[in-house]
Amino acid sequence: MTVYVAGSGISALSYIISLLDKGVKISKVIIFEKRNHPGGNVWDLDGNRVYHVYGVHIFHTNSEKVLDFVKRFVDFKEFKYFAYAYGKDESVTYIPSSFYWLDKNKKEILKNISLPSENRYLPINKLDFEIYKYIRENYYEVYSRKVWGKFWDEALATNIFGRVRFWTNFDKENNYYSDRFTGIPLGGYHRMIHNMMDYIQSKTDLEIYFNTDALDFLNIIQNNTFVYTGDLDVLYERIFKERLEIPYVSIEVKKFENLQNITKNEKIKEKLLDWKASSASAFHLANNLDDFVRAVDYSKITSENIYTVDFFYQDVKNNAFKAYPVLTFNHIAEEAIKKLENLGIVMVGRLATYKYYNMDQAIASSTSKANKVNYPPRFNLFK
């Protein structure tokens, strides 16, 4: 059996590895990769410099099973990821925020409420209304609108503000993630990706073609197993010759080596210097003083003196790549995925399944899908 794969990111490789682990007989794996390197958006090698080329990726999970899976291919070191936010009212906080920052920035809010006696990690929409209103308006509202743009509405806000959290403690520094394990791979994600590919190569014949679109080879892929990890709307249009109206939010990541070149705004420059001296790896610009949304300091992650700066767009733009599905369009995506799966296409990964997956969720979904089949389906365009 030959397995054709569109994309070489974590989801695709995890699916193939899981098939091989359960003893599925695969004679050859052929990967078509549109970029000039494997690994999808976790790729972190630029020449001989290690940083997250497509924006920051911190591995975090509560799943021992997923953690054991990735540790087969690379060792991880625990890492606390702190995010510094410059708010709409020009105050600063770490994200998730805490009573420490409220006491510092908006002391009067705390006067008329009874504070919890225990340290809890709550969605911000479960907080006292005045606290929720202040946190939302100053640290999330503008930030979220810059990310989601024209798709921002109250339904999306309800979803997001039910997920973003607040610590009911007086700690200055709280890890951005509350998972049992948060870390980064020793040697980089590129090492993990190469080790995953080496494992596949040790079990079967592996060929990978870079700068190549799998959809240009559907006539060859026909009647073989086809694992797809790319854009759902592009695949749907190619197969069914009709447009699928589902949007993605795209990200453009710019690289800087000088902190002061990130912005021309003097107020932001001052806060960037404050951030640089802090323990926080990420800088969230939660106001409209500039267009960028997030900056990341890799001297605190991979020891490279590089900053990446993220700009978000809601329309197709050169130099930007699709990154986030818009959750309010899930019902349209689900119907499209069913039609494609009925043709025998295996859909895995964030873009193909139109799911807002973290890395561990993408791995769990791919491995689970592989483990549910004894023999993967064959792609038949003429079903």
C-alpha positions, 0 to 999 in steps of 0.5 A: 500500500502506498500512502500519499500525504499533502503536508509534512507537519506534526499532524501528518507525521503523527498519523503515519507513525501511528499507522506503522505502530499498529502494524499497517503494511505500508510499502511507500509513503510519498509526501508532497510539501508546498514549502521548501522544508518539512514540519509545517508551522512548527519549523524553527530552523532558518539557516543555522539559527533556531527560532520559530519561523512561523510564530511562537509554538510552545508545547503544552499538554495534560495528556501523558499519552501525547507527551510520551509520544513526542518524547519518542522523537526528542527530549523536552525541557520544561519551560514557563511561558510568560506574556506581557500585555500593554493594555488599552489604558496603557497599563501593563499586566502579565497574561493571564492576569491576577489580583497582583496586576489589578491591585497595581492598575485598578485598585478601586475595583478590589475594594467592593468585592470579596476575594476568593480564599483559594487560588483558582484559574477562572475564565474571565467571564466568570469573574465579578462583572467589574473585573471582567469588564476591565480585563476584557476592555483593556487586555483582550478586546482590542487584541482580539479585534486585531486578530479576528477583524470583521469576524469579531462578534459577540458569539466569537467573544463569548467563546473566547472569553469563556476560554481566556483565564485569570488567576485569583492570586497575587502572583506577579508571574503566572504561566500562560498555560495551566497544563501539567506540562509546558515545554520546548524540544531540546535542539528545536522542533526541526530535530523532532520533525527530522526524527519523526521522518527518520522513524517512518523511513526506518519502517518503510520507503519514504519520499518527500517532494518539496515546493510541490502541491499534492493537488496537482497529482490527484490523478496519481493519488487516485485509488491510494490512501490520501492524507490531507493536511492543507486548506480545507477550502482549497481542496473542496474547490479543487474536488467539487469545482465550487467555492467553499465559503469558510474564512481563515485568519492569516498571520504574517511573521516579521523578523527583527534583530533590533528591538527598537526597529519593531515600531516607530511609536515611542510609547511602545518602544518604552514598553518594549524595553520594559518587557525586554528586562522582564521574564516574559517571552511574549509582548501582547500589544492590546491597544491600537498604537500600532498594527502588530499584535504580538512580539516574541523574544527568542533570547528567552526561548532558544537563546537567539537574539531574534524577535518575531512580530505577528500581524493578523489579517482576515483576507488573503495577503502576500507573505501571510499564511492561513493559521486560525479557523473562524469558529462561527463557520464550523457548521459549513466546514463540517458538511464539507469535511463529510463530503471529502471523507466520503471520497476516502480522503483522510483529513487531519490537522488544524487547516484540514479539519477546521479545528482550533487545535493546539499542538497536543490536540492535533497529535491526539486527533491524528493518532486517534484517527489512525488507531481507529482503522485497520486499513486506511481508506482509499481515495476515489474521486468518482464515488 
